[in-house]
Amino acid sequence: MSPSLETKVLVARSKLCGSAIIEVRDYDEALLAKFAGARCVLVATPSPSGGRCTSYSNLIMKIMNCLSPISVMARVRIGHTPEADALESIGCQFIDESELLSVADEKNFLNKHELGIPCVCGCQNLGEALRRVGEGAVMIRIQGETSRTGHIAKTVNNLRSVMRDVESLRDMNGCALRHFSARIDAPFDLLVETKRQGRLPVPTFAAGGISTADDALLLMQLGCDGVFVGSEIFDTEYPLKEIENIIGVLDSRGDGGFGETNQSTAEKGSTADQGV
């Protein structure tokens, strides 16, 4: 039997919140990320279209075996259950069901409740985020442009949009919540829980165009629990220093405020739920 959603969310919180997940293209980049203090690396697929191959699996296993205790995340195509099962079978700690790769199933995402390991999904708005959580995603990656490099302005715009929608829930009664749920095509129960917590009910990261410590700090100030940093950072003149600076900014902020937010919102939950 697969672990419960709550258990997998706790795993993601304990291992990832307050961190920078560094995308790496090979073992040497993963080693550099570990030296810089990264807690998790995202192994890039050999081709932008995605698809698992022997060399990809071997690289993932080499990083897991040689760089423990660093966590390893790997991408699968949307809806591609065999790819996800294969990653789980080799012991990969996290899966990113990525819209940056070619789509395997145009109508169905993975049933992430059936996976034994935590799964991350991207989104660009609140409705999309809550649909992915409803499918079993334990962490949401608010994405800017769906390109390999992205643009920080688009990431900030999408993050602000999600945060505004979450903030707007505070003043909605049950009828308004049901109307809003239908309008954004979001599961009603998860919308209610988002209102209660005052934030998405799972850890929230940002991705796209994040290349400096100031970029990471901006997104954390806007409410993120952590960030994804693309592999293009290794093409800079001093990649080790750049990654260290980003990780230093996140370390200074603790877990991204997830636990603190849950505690404060739980205290006022009964007030927030009036009319629901």
C-alpha positions as MATLAB code, in Angstrom:
seq = 'MSPSLETKVLVARSKLCGSAIIEVRDYDEALLAKFAGARCVLVATPSPSGGRCTSYSNLIMKIMNCLSPISVMARVRIGHTPEADALESIGCQFIDESELLSVADEKNFLNKHELGIPCVCGCQNLGEALRRVGEGAVMIRIQGETSRTGHIAKTVNNLRSVMRDVESLRDMNGCALRHFSARIDAPFDLLVETKRQGRLPVPTFAAGGISTADDALLLMQLGCDGVFVGSEIFDTEYPLKEIENIIGVLDSRGDGGFGETNQSTAEKGSTADQGV';
ca = [
       0.000    0.000    0.000;
       1.283    3.474   -0.884;
       1.922    5.984    1.932;
      -0.879    8.463    2.578;
      -0.856   11.914    1.020;
      -0.298   13.420    4.467;
       2.771   11.238    5.040;
       4.272   12.167    1.682;
       3.592   15.875    2.307;
       5.493   15.605    5.596;
       8.420   14.019    3.761;
       8.477   16.865    1.248;
       8.238   19.475    3.997;
      11.038   17.974    6.092;
      13.432   17.439    3.196;
      12.708   20.342    0.858;
      11.070   23.357    2.529;
      13.464   26.263    2.829;
      15.769   24.855    0.165;
      16.890   25.395   -3.411;
      16.408   22.410   -5.707;
      19.261   22.540   -8.213;
      18.812   21.123  -11.711;
      21.896   19.164  -12.812;
      22.884   17.647  -16.162;
      25.627   15.284  -15.005;
      27.399   13.850  -11.976;
      29.978   16.661  -11.761;
      27.233   19.285  -11.517;
      25.493   17.232   -8.823;
      28.777   17.030   -6.898;
      29.225   20.793   -7.176;
      25.660   21.348   -5.957;
      26.347   19.143   -2.942;
      29.545   21.065   -2.140;
      27.490   24.272   -2.303;
      25.102   22.893    0.320;
      22.154   21.751   -1.808;
      19.756   19.316   -0.139;
      18.160   18.124   -3.385;
      19.087   17.962   -7.053;
      16.745   17.601  -10.019;
      18.330   15.427  -12.692;
      17.647   16.898  -16.132;
      16.503   14.535  -18.863;
      19.008   13.997  -21.726;
      16.617   15.564  -24.267;
      13.981   18.317  -23.891;
      11.294   15.920  -25.092;
      11.900   13.659  -22.085;
      11.714    9.917  -22.052;
      13.647    7.573  -19.811;
      16.745    5.817  -21.098;
      19.446    3.623  -19.578;
      21.950    6.472  -19.277;
      19.371    8.607  -17.412;
      18.625    5.821  -14.918;
      22.340    5.150  -14.457;
      23.051    8.817  -13.745;
      20.245    8.960  -11.168;
      21.537    5.823   -9.417;
      25.135    7.099   -9.455;
      24.103   10.375   -7.815;
      21.984    8.560   -5.210;
      24.737    6.056   -4.397;
      27.675    8.450   -4.313;
      26.211   11.706   -2.991;
      23.948   10.508   -0.167;
      22.291   12.029    1.868;
      21.403   14.516   -0.893;
      17.882   13.861   -2.221;
      17.334   13.160   -5.906;
      14.355   14.245   -7.995;
      13.778   13.161  -11.593;
      11.324   14.193  -14.292;
       8.644   12.127  -15.983;
       6.306   13.072  -18.788;
       2.733   14.017  -17.875;
       0.584   10.931  -17.454;
       3.436    8.461  -18.069;
       2.885    5.830  -15.368;
       5.609    3.379  -16.531;
       8.244    6.127  -16.306;
       7.119    6.964  -12.773;
       7.069    3.285  -11.760;
      10.576    2.811  -13.144;
      11.937    5.750  -11.142;
      10.271    4.428   -8.017;
      11.790    0.983   -8.611;
      15.357    2.347   -8.618;
      14.786    4.307   -5.402;
      14.434    7.862   -6.704;
      13.205   10.004   -3.792;
      10.993   12.510   -5.659;
       9.264   12.679   -9.044;
       8.548   15.855  -11.008;
       5.630   15.300  -13.394;
       6.851   17.983  -15.722;
       5.016   20.109  -18.246;
       8.457   21.124  -19.567;
       8.720   17.748  -21.320;
       6.634   16.395  -24.160;
       3.204   15.222  -22.964;
       2.575   11.468  -22.929;
      -1.134   11.692  -22.084;
      -2.954   14.849  -23.186;
      -6.004   14.285  -20.969;
      -4.772   12.568  -17.806;
      -2.101   13.317  -15.262;
      -0.589   10.591  -13.104;
      -2.701    9.243  -10.269;
      -0.117   10.307   -7.752;
      -2.004    8.752   -4.824;
      -0.918    5.358   -6.162;
       2.781    6.233   -6.195;
       4.898    5.310   -3.223;
       7.132    8.376   -3.525;
       6.261   12.087   -3.356;
       5.385   13.772   -6.641;
       5.798   17.421   -7.619;
       3.681   19.179  -10.255;
       3.835   22.561  -11.930;
       1.083   25.135  -12.254;
       0.480   28.703  -13.357;
      -2.730   29.467  -11.436;
      -4.675   28.435   -8.327;
      -7.160   26.148  -10.065;
      -4.390   24.206  -11.734;
      -2.491   23.927   -8.444;
      -5.461   22.493   -6.548;
      -6.303   20.039   -9.335;
      -2.780   18.649   -9.092;
      -3.046   18.405   -5.294;
      -6.346   16.577   -5.753;
      -4.483   14.040   -7.911;
      -1.949   13.513   -5.133;
       0.810   16.084   -5.723;
       2.635   16.760   -2.452;
       4.378   19.904   -3.658;
       3.461   22.587   -6.172;
       5.959   24.282   -8.445;
       4.595   27.645   -9.585;
       6.103   27.936  -13.021;
       6.837   30.996  -15.116;
       7.303   30.258  -18.786;
       7.230   26.594  -19.752;
      10.684   26.760  -21.290;
      14.038   25.452  -20.183;
      15.262   28.824  -18.930;
      12.089   30.742  -18.108;
      11.777   34.394  -17.175;
      11.718   35.707  -13.620;
       9.013   38.305  -14.395;
       6.586   35.626  -15.601;
       7.310   33.530  -12.509;
       6.655   36.510  -10.236;
       3.419   37.344  -12.090;
       2.084   33.796  -11.753;
       3.074   33.601   -8.090;
       1.399   36.918   -7.309;
      -1.741   35.769   -9.131;
      -1.952   32.596   -7.042;
      -1.332   34.501   -3.816;
      -4.011   37.096   -4.689;
      -6.558   34.345   -5.319;
      -5.673   32.678   -2.014;
      -6.031   36.006   -0.214;
      -9.422   36.599   -1.840;
     -10.792   33.416   -0.229;
     -10.757   35.031    3.218;
     -13.940   37.010    2.638;
     -15.871   34.288    0.759;
     -18.778   32.435    2.359;
     -19.815   28.925    1.371;
     -21.879   30.002   -1.629;
     -19.131   32.259   -2.962;
     -16.565   29.516   -2.465;
     -18.641   27.041   -4.463;
     -19.039   29.550   -7.301;
     -15.313   30.323   -7.282;
     -14.476   26.600   -7.163;
     -16.551   26.013  -10.303;
     -15.079   29.039  -12.066;
     -11.442   27.962  -11.594;
     -12.252   24.235  -11.858;
     -10.759   23.419   -8.436;
     -11.830   20.700   -5.950;
     -14.150   22.378   -3.443;
     -12.749   20.601   -0.379;
      -9.213   21.714   -1.236;
     -10.396   25.281   -1.786;
     -11.943   25.232    1.698;
      -8.681   23.888    3.144;
      -6.718   26.570    1.315;
      -8.966   29.195    2.875;
      -8.503   27.650    6.318;
      -4.716   27.596    6.065;
      -4.407   30.912    4.245;
      -2.078   29.253    1.735;
      -1.832   26.208   -0.531;
      -2.166   23.045    1.568;
       1.161   21.665    0.301;
       4.657   23.189    0.037;
       4.878   25.826   -2.692;
       8.027   26.392   -4.732;
       8.741   28.714   -7.656;
      10.613   27.942  -10.870;
      11.673   29.836  -13.964;
      14.411   32.411  -14.445;
      15.802   32.170  -10.887;
      19.528   32.765  -11.226;
      20.656   34.935   -8.307;
      20.287   35.079   -4.530;
      18.178   38.219   -4.914;
      15.789   36.362   -7.226;
      15.385   33.632   -4.610;
      14.879   36.184   -1.833;
      12.177   38.000   -3.818;
      10.188   34.796   -4.339;
      10.539   33.777   -0.701;
       9.285   37.211    0.364;
       6.257   36.678   -1.885;
       5.370   33.493   -0.013;
       7.314   30.574   -1.486;
       8.725   27.729    0.600;
      11.693   27.277   -1.732;
      12.879   27.601   -5.318;
      14.048   25.589   -8.305;
      17.287   26.746   -9.909;
      17.894   25.777  -13.545;
      21.042   24.067  -14.793;
      22.052   27.215  -16.683;
      23.556   28.432  -13.392;
      26.453   26.065  -14.081;
      27.214   28.084  -17.221;
      28.027   31.187  -15.158;
      31.603   32.165  -14.335;
      31.393   31.136  -10.668;
      28.597   28.542  -10.311;
      29.692   27.278   -6.892;
      29.559   30.795   -5.418;
      26.226   31.585   -7.085;
      24.613   28.418   -5.682;
      26.124   29.036   -2.251;
      24.661   32.554   -2.229;
      21.173   31.286   -3.152;
      21.293   28.540   -0.518;
      22.584   31.031    2.048;
      19.581   33.296    1.482;
      17.175   30.367    1.929;
      18.977   28.999    4.985;
      18.633   32.386    6.672;
      14.845   32.149    6.300;
      14.389   28.695    7.810;
      11.655   26.406    6.421;
      10.014   29.068    4.295;
       7.357   29.728    6.926;
       5.240   26.641    6.195;
       5.013   25.475    9.797;
       4.525   28.984   11.159;
       1.740   29.671    8.674;
      -0.072   26.468    9.537;
       0.099   27.216   13.261;
      -1.217   30.743   12.926;
      -3.991   29.839   10.530;
      -5.065   26.826   12.570;
      -5.693   29.147   15.505;
      -8.129   31.221   13.479;
      -9.528   28.307   11.472;
     -12.917   28.312   13.181;
     -13.381   31.982   12.305;
     -12.253   31.488    8.712;
     -14.635   28.588    8.233;
     -17.746   30.534    9.137;
     -20.282   30.251    6.339;
     -18.532   27.253    4.704;
];
